[in-house]
């Protein structure tokens, strides 16, 4: 976390943009501030680290905040602890054939979908 803060402070525009994204996520209830980490012997606690992905050539979203569920500290990452379910999307070939079947196509970006999944309060310390 300290290395992220040090990096962000090197560029005030990036720092302000990052802060704006985090404040927006806080105000929409997507994330919450951890005042006192729930570190009690025997409790499982894991908080997702986050970092900035910066693409200065993009017109709309130059900066995104990414939460890294594959990050390891001591022991396995969150991604390694989750049960992998079945693949719900089609094969890419089938998607492309279907996409070309119709004269009009619709595409969307679901970048904020993960942050809109509500987690029960008792489970939040392990995400």
N, C-alpha and C positions, 0 to 999 in steps of 0.2 A: 504494500500500500504506500509505503514511504517513497519507493522508487517511482511509482506512478505520479505521486504528488510532485516530486522533484522534476520529472519530465514535463509535466503540465505547466509548471511555473516558468519554464524556459520560454514559453510563447503565451503571452497574455490572451491573445485572441482564442487560441485553442483552449486555454484554461477556462475562459468565460463560456465558450460553447459547451464544454464538458459539464461545467456547473449548471448551465441552463438545462441540459438533458437530464441530469440527475434531479434537479429541482422539479422538473416537469414530471418525472417518474414518481417522485415523492408525493407531489400534489394529487396525482391520479391514483395513489395507493398501489402502484406497481412494485415499489420497493419500500423498505422501512429502515430507519436509523437504528443501529444496535448501540444502545447507550451503555449497557453493561453485558458483555458476552456471558452467556449462560454456561460458564465453565465450571461444572461440578463433577467431581470424580465419579465415574460411572456413566455420566451422560454423554451421548454422542452429539457432538457439535461440529458443524461445518458451514462456513459462510462462503458463498461464491465470490472469488476475486473478479475484478472487472478492469478493463483497460479500454483505451481509445483506438479505434480504427479510423485513420484519417486518409481521405481520398480528395486531395485538393482539386483534382480535375473534374469532379462531379459538380453539377449545377445545383441540385436540390439538397442532397445530404452529404456534406463534406466530412462530417464527423459522426460516428456512431459509437455508442457505448456497448461493449460486448462482455457478457458474463461467461466466464470460462469454467464450465462444468467438468472439463477434462483435466483441470489443473490438479497436481498432486502436492500435498504437503507431507504429512506423515501417514502412510497407509494408502489405500486405493482412492482414486478420484470418485466424485459423485457419479459420473457416467459409468464407471466400472461397477458400481454398486446397484445400479438400476437394471431391472430385467428387460432385456431387449424383446420387444413384441414383434409381431409379424410386419412385414413391409406392406404398407397400405397404398403406396403409389404404384402405378403401372410401370412396365419396362419403358425405357426412353423411346424405343422404336414405336411401340403402340401409341405413346403420347403424341409423337410427331405425325404419325399417320392420321390419327383422329384430329389433330390440330389442322391439318391440311384439307380435311374433308369438307369443312364449312367455309363460306365466303367471309365470315366475320369471326374473329377470335377475341377472347378476353384474357388478359393476363393481370396478375396482381402481385404485390409484394406483401408478404406477411411478417415483416421484420419484427413487429411488436406483439405477435401472437403469443410467444412464450411468456412474456411478461404479464399477459392478461389471464393466465391460468391461476385461479385462486387456490392458495395452499392453506390448509387448516392451521390455526395458530400454534397448536402443539407440535406441528411438523416443521415449522419455519426455521428452527435452529439447525436443521440438518440440510438445508438448501442454501 
